[in-house]
Amino acid sequence: VVDVAGFLAQQCRTPMNVVITGGGGFLGSQLCQKLLEKGQLIGPSGSQEPIEEIVLLDAFFARPATDSRVRQVAGDISHRPTVLEAVGSHEATSIFHLASMVSGECEERFDDALRVNLDGGRNVFEAARALPGRPRLVFASSIACFGGAAMEDPNTDQTKLTPQTTYGMTKAMCELMVNDYSRKGFFDGRSARLPTVIVRPGKPNAAASSWASGMFREPLKGEPCRLPVRRTQCHPMTGYRTVVESLIALHDLPTAQLSDDRALGLPAHRVTPLLAEAVLKEIAGARGLKIGAIEDAFDARIQGIVDNWPLGIDGARAVKLGLPQPPPLRQIVEQYLEDFGGR
């Protein structure tokens, strides 16, 4: 018996072209690898469609792509012609907008923050708007959208956005643009409001939350971590594998399940440096590792930024819609060791 309908559906599948801004960064490269392994995404037909090409747009790439389906474009998202070329050259079907200056940089370089995060975001949205049809766009937002007297414990998707950092302000404004561009039918947008993502390999960066990865990464290498915040500081954190899975799940979510607020807060663990130390000791005992110490190196500037961020996030709405919850904290750290060997 020949499944004629299934055969015709297979023949009519349209190859997808995906763009990832910030594709040379940690999350962008992890997302690219996962998409290559998956090989397909929900397309305009509402069914899974094969991924033909993934375009990575970033200012810098540490190494050349090794998969023929990947094309790297070096450029600044604040330069609109570069963005239009990357997004429109093969008429992208789906866009993941991850490119951004980080929190610490934004506080020090206000004009650059507006140029990259705000103007760059609008460039990406306008490039998506210029495409035929209604492409899907996933924006990586941040819990830094919350702040000030309006914060709750925990913050939900209904908590008022009153960011107290330039970084958070740019993320909140892009969230609003995603909502409005979607309302007008320019594209089918959705925003993932990310907690702090751990454990990032490599060296510390300029993010005010860099200590969140550092307090695991450096001790696992047998090196000390200089902690700029209080040991009792509570902060929402999740694993990078969960974030990548969430971005893909959010992309594939049926449009009908989204309301007029297309920003979903991802669930997170409430983590303190004291808890991190306890988890490190467990892992060190199980693996026979000699871990470095977490040393107090209080930085009032970093603490001041972190003080304006949430202590907890309620990701119930995201979970109800099928996005994953993070595994236990120890498992997140074990995943990092499996993937990066403690680098």
Stockholm file with secondary structure:
# STOCKHOLM 1.0

chainA/1-343         VVDVAGFLAQQCRTPMNVVITGGGGFLGSQLCQKLLEKGQLIGPSGSQEPIEEIVLLDAFFARPATDSRVRQVAGDISHRPTVLEAVGSHEATSIFHLASMVSGECEERFDDALRVNLDGGRNVFEAARALPGRPRLVFASSIACFGGAAMEDPNTDQTKLTPQTTYGMTKAMCELMVNDYSRKGFFDGRSARLPTVIVRPGKPNAAASSWASGMFREPLKGEPCRLPVRRTQCHPMTGYRTVVESLIALHDLPTAQLSDDRALGLPAHRVTPLLAEAVLKEIAGARGLKIGAIEDAFDARIQGIVDNWPLGIDGARAVKLGLPQPPPLRQIVEQYLEDFGGR
#=GR chainA/1-343 SS CCCHHHHHHHHTCCCEEEEEETTTSHHHHHHHHHHHHHCEEECTTSSEEEEEEEEEEESCCSSCCCSTTEEEEECCTTSHHHHHHHHHTTTCSEEEECCCCCHHHHHHCHHHHIIIIIIHHHHHHHHHHTSSSCCEEEEEEEGGGCCGGGCCSSBCTTSCCCCSSHHHHHHHHHHHHHHHHHHTTSCEEEEEEECEEECCCSSCCSCTTHHHHHHHHHHHTTCCEEECSCTTCCEEEEEHHHHHHHHHHHHHSCGGGCCSCCEEECCCEEECHHHHHHHHHHHHHHHTCCCCCEEECCCHHHHHHHTTSCSCBCCHHHHHTTCCCCCCHHHHHHHHHHHHTTC
#=GC SS_cons         CCCHHHHHHHHTCCCEEEEEETTTSHHHHHHHHHHHHHCEEECTTSSEEEEEEEEEEESCCSSCCCSTTEEEEECCTTSHHHHHHHHHTTTCSEEEECCCCCHHHHHHCHHHHIIIIIIHHHHHHHHHHTSSSCCEEEEEEEGGGCCGGGCCSSBCTTSCCCCSSHHHHHHHHHHHHHHHHHHTTSCEEEEEEECEEECCCSSCCSCTTHHHHHHHHHHHTTCCEEECSCTTCCEEEEEHHHHHHHHHHHHHSCGGGCCSCCEEECCCEEECHHHHHHHHHHHHHHHTCCCCCEEECCCHHHHHHHTTSCSCBCCHHHHHTTCCCCCCHHHHHHHHHHHHTTC
//
